[in-house]
Amino acid sequence: MMKLDGKKILVTGGTRGIGAALVDGLLEKGCEVLVVARDEAALAKLAEREGVSTLAADLAEPDTPRIIARWVADEHSDCAGLINNAAIMDHTFLTRSPLTKLDRIEREVTINLIAPIQLTAALLPVLSAQPEAVIVNITSGLALSPIPNAATYCATKAGLSIFTKALRYQVVAEGWNIQLSEAMMTLVDTSLSEGDPLRKYAPAAAARDVLRGVEKGKKVIYIEKVKLLHRIWRISPAIADRIMGSHSGATA
């Protein structure tokens, strides 16, 4: 069991969507929240709220995880949590004009996978020094079964899922009191996802489910429809793949 109340937690991508809802939820619990994002105007507005500290940074830049880690170590050495939430999703078919998409692939892999792995590693000295700490990696049900028009995104979320599990083994071996939780996200009503907004889960509800799962000590938190997808996947990965593989939409 992990009580978040009153702890200092860092959230990446905390100015919009699920990230903004996570910030709201943490503040309601009396947490201090460190918000890292690219949107300087949105960060300035957030910084006006009591209990929020901000840092403008682009996770696509190779030095960003080190910059964030230095900021935390120098100014927020009592940080007890990291939520790797920031991500981008390129809705595309790589089979169509593939050579024009190499830079887009690199950016998506960097933001969604390399940056959270590096940031997590860079913050381990601070987190391991706390009486208890938590690392939450926001993945997706697409880490179980992919959709056709977001191959790179699906691959990054599957990679982050496996990383979370492997790092958990290492943390246990070190005897550190750090909880490793993975939140497998459903289709949420954000700018990241395509589709009918009426069929999407509300960001506030998704954030609520994540924080509840963390406080219950869950290793994997299945959000909304992903609960059903996981049950299907456990019975038959082939059926789950057939269901998810029927989704399409991108044109470029």
Secondary structure, DSSP 4 states (H G I P E B T S, - for coil): ----TT-EEEEETTTSHHHHHHHHHHHHTT-EEEEEES-HHHHHHHTTSTTEEEEE--TTSTTHHHHHHHHHHHH-TT--EEEE-------B-TTSSGGGGHHHHHHHHIIIIIHHHHHHHHHHHHHHTSSSEEEEEEEEGGGTS--TTBHHHHHHHHHHHHHHHHHHHHHHHHT--EEEEEEEE--BSSTTS-S-GGGSBPHHHHHHHHHHHHHTT-SEEE-TTHHHHHHHHHH-HHHHHHHHHT------
